[in-house]
Amino acid sequence: MEQINNQPEPQYWEKMRLVADVLRASDAPVVIIAHEDPDGDAVGSTLGLARALRQLGKEVWWIVEPPRFLRFLPRDDEYHEPIEELPDDAILVVLDSGDRHRAVGAPIEGFVINIDHHGSNSRFGQIHIVDPTKAAAAQMVKDLIDALEVEWTREIATPVLTGLITDTGNFRFGNTTPEVLETAAELVGHGVKLADLTDRLQWRPPQYFKLMGMVLSTVQFHFGGLAVSAHVTRQMTEEAGSGEEDSDDFVGVIRYAEGSYVAVFLKEREGGTKISIRSRAGVSAQNIAVELGGGGHVPAAGAVLEGLSIEEAYPVVLAAVEKELKRAGLLS
């Protein structure tokens, strides 16, 4: 089971300035990757840093494959294919990946800089800055770009703000602190067209809505309504003519079920079941995810149950949910 450390990074700015110095001084390629199935924060934070480093004249390999709804952010010439071996003397920057084994695109070797905001992060890498008090990795990248003394442009600020928007649920989640809003205001001040960006982030293909109808038909309530669940199978995805990534934000739909403290979404994938968890009011999605072998934040976390079908995963997930509801004093 992962060890959780949700305390702030005590040497946050010292380490951030150290990372900035290392990146500025290096003439080797900087390889930037994130976790598998990247979300808005993973895509936005990595792309923002890549653009900032390119402005400094650095050779940057941005190895991230955005989901469809985020493909409007990068230009075609910004992508780099996944690699199996790092270039000599390259610096590997891993962003927003609490588990080194979930980071994809390049091997975790050589000189590794690990920047993340998940309390379950194992603190890998030669330099690691892990601060779970930050709302998003993008918030940390904003600080790093400031430390790099890069001139802000709309092209750099837009993906960074995207990460902040998506990981705070459009500034609705409990991680929306005054610092977050101040950071967002600064980014908007650099020319981001906020209304256009927030509108574009909500675009979904027609198949998404067909799949949503199928998913909503699977909604169940548990423990007297304290928990809500739903699931998607690969067959459902195929019938809707949709991509697997189209269901990634459905947990954000069911989390608003009245009276619920936990929402869990189960997604069938090859070789197992992916679990997405959201919680509120003193209930920890992080605890549930860690119980299942995953990790994340207190209000939002996830895990993968390898080798288990959705039917087999349900009782395992609900047992972990029940344990957390009892810990929180909501069940006896």
N, C-alpha and C positions, 0 to 999 in steps of 0.2 A: 504494500500500500504506500502511495506517495506521502511524503511528509509535507505538511502545509505550513508555510510561514507567510502570514498576511501583514507582516510589519513593514513599514516604509524602509527604503534603502537609506541607511544612515550617512553614507558618503555619496549621495546622489549627484551633486554638482561636481564634486572632485572627480568622480568616475566619468561623468559626462564630458568634462573638459579633457580628461585623459583620452577618451575615445576620439574626440575631435582632433586632438594633437596627433594621434596615431594615424587617423585617416588623412589628415592634411599632409603628413610627412611621407606617406607611402607613395611609391611610383608603380606598385604592382596593381593588378586588377582587384577591384572590390566586388565580391560576389554576394548578392543579396537574395535571401530566400525567406520563406515563411512556412506556416503549417499547411498540411494537406487540407483540401476543401477550403481554400482561403475565403474569409469573409471580408466585409468592407474595411475593417481595421487592418487586417493583414495586407490587403491590396493597397490601401491608401497610405499606410505608413511606409511600406517598402518602396512604392513608386515615388512618394515625396522625397525620401532620402536619396533614391537613385538620381532624381532630377537635380537635387541640390549638389550632389557630388560631381555630376557631369558639368554643372556650372563652374565648379572649381577646376575643371579640366581633367578629372579622373576617368580612367577606364572602368566602366561599371557593367557588370553582367546581372541584369534583373531577371531572375528565374522564378516567375510566378505565373500561374495560369488562372486568371480571374473567372468567376462565374459569369454567366451571360449578362446579368443585370449590371455588371461593373465593367464590361468590356468597352464602354464608351470612354473610360478614363485614359488608358494608355494609347499611344500611337503605335502603328505597326512596327516601326523601326526601334522600339524600346524593348521588345521581347528578346530573350535569349533562351535557347534550348536547354533543357536539363543536361547536366554533366555527370559523369561517373568519377572523374578525377579533377582535382583543383589544379589550376596553373601554379607554377613555382612561385613561392613567396606571396601568393594571393591572401587577401584578408576575407574571411567569410563572416558576413553579418547575418545573424538569425534573428528575425523580428517576430514578436507575437506568438511564439511557440513555447508553451510551457513544458513540453516533452520533446527532448531532442530526437526521439524516434518518430515523432509526427512531422518533423521538418523535412521537406522534400525539395528536390531540384538539384542538390549537390550533397556530397558526403560531408559529415560533420568531422572535419579533420583540419590539421594545420592550425593557423592562428584564428581563433573563433571569438567573435564578439556577440554576446547574447543579451538582447534588450527586450524586456518583456514586463507584463503587468499581472501575470498569473501567480497567485500564492503557491501553487503546486509546482512551480518551476524548480528544477533540480539544481539550478545555479551552475550549469555547465559553461565551459569556455574559458579562455585565458582572461577575458574581461567579461564580467556579467553585471548588468544593471537591472535588477528585478525590483519593481516597486508596485505592489498590489494596491496602493492608495491612488494610483493614477487610473483614470477612467479608461484609457486606451493606450496602446502602444504608440498611436499617432500623437498623443499628447507628449510622450517622451521624445519622439522624433522631432517634434516642434522645438523642444528644448535643445536637442542635439544640433539641429540646423542653426539655431541661434548661436550655439557655442562654436560652430564652424564659421560664423560670421559671413554666411552666404547672403547675398541680396535677395530678399523675398520677391517672388513674382506670383502672378495668378496661377501659372502652370505648376509651381511647387506647392502653393497653399491649397489648391483645390483638392488633390488627393489626401493631403493631411487632414483637412476639414472633413472629408468623406469618412475617414477612420473615426474621427471624433463623433460625427453624427450617428453613424451606424452602431457604435458600441455604447452609446448613451440612449439608444432608442429615440432619436430625434429630440434629445435633451429631456426625455420623460422619465428615465430610470433614476434610481437612487444615487448613482455615481455622478450625477450632474451637480457638481460643486461650483461655488463661485469661481474657483480657478479654471474650471472647464469653460464656463461662460466667458470669462475674460480671454482665454486662449482662442475661443471661437470668434470673439469680436475682433481680436488681432488679425486672425486669418481672413475674415471678411474684409477687414481694412486693407488687405493686400490685393484686393480686386476680385475675390471670389463672388460669383453671382449666386447668392444663397438661394433665392427662390427657384432659379433654374436648376441648381444642383439638387435640392431636396425633391423637386418634382421628378427629375430624371431618375433618382434613386428608387422611386416607387414604380417605375415602368416594369410590366411583366408581360410575357407573351400570352396569346390566347389560350394555349394549352395549360398554362398555369391555373387558370380559373376552372377549367374542366377537372384538373387534378384536385384542386381545392374542394370541389363538391364531393369527390370520392373520399377525400381525407376526412371531411367534416362528418361523413356518415359513420366513421369509426370512433367518434368521440365517446369516451366513457368517463364516468365519475366514480371516485373511490373514496373510502373512509368518510362516508357521509358528505361528500362534496369537497373535502379538504384538498383532494388531488384530482387532476383531470389528465386524461391521456388521449392520444390518437396515434395512428400509424399509417405508413405507406409501404406498399409492397412493390417489387419490381414489375409485377404484372399490372398493377394499377398505373404505374408510370408509363408503361408501354401502351396501355389502352388509351391513355390520355394523349399519347404522342408527344410526351414531355421528356425533358432531360432530368437526370437524377437531382441536379442542383436546384431544380425549380421548387422542391419541397423544403429547402433548407430553412426558410423563414416561417413555416407553418406553426412552429412552437410559439412564435410571437403572436399568432392569432388566438390560439387556445388559452394562452396565459391570462387572458382577461375574463375568463369564466368567473362569474360572481361567486364569491365565497371560497374560492380556491387559494391555497397557499403554494402549491407545487403544480407545475405543468410538465409533463414528460411526452416527448415525441419520439417514436421508434421508427427507424428507417431501415428497411431491408437493404443490405448490400452484399456483394459477393463475399461469402465466407463468414458472415455474421450480421449483427444488427447494431447500427449506430444509434446512440441515445443522446438527445438534447434535453436539457433540464433548465427550467426557470423557476424562481421562487421569490417570496416576498415576506415581509413582516417577521423577521427573526428566524425564518426557516432557511437552511443553507443548501442550495443546489450543489455547492462545492463538496459538502460532506457526502451527499448522495453519490456524486460522480466518483469521488475517491473510493467510496465503498465498492463501486463497480469497476475500479481499476483505471479510472480516468482522472480528470482534474478540471480546473477552471476557476471561476470567481464565486463568491458567496451567492449572488443573485442569478448567475448564469454559468453553466458548466456542461460537461458532456463526457461521454465514454463510448467505447466500442466493446461489445460482447462478442468476441471471436467464437465462431463455431456454433452460435445459437441462432435459431430461427426466431422470428417475431413471437410466435406462440411460446417458445421456450424462454424467451427473454422477459416476457411480461411478469411472470411470478418473481423472477430475480430482481427486476427493477422495482416492483411494488414492495418487496420485502425491504429494500434499501430505503424507499420512501417512507414506509411505516416506521422504520427505526429512527429516521430523522424527525418525523412528526412527533414521536414519543419524546425524543430529546428536547424538542422545542416546547413540550408541555401541551401539545394539542391533542394527543391521544394518551390514554392511560394504559 
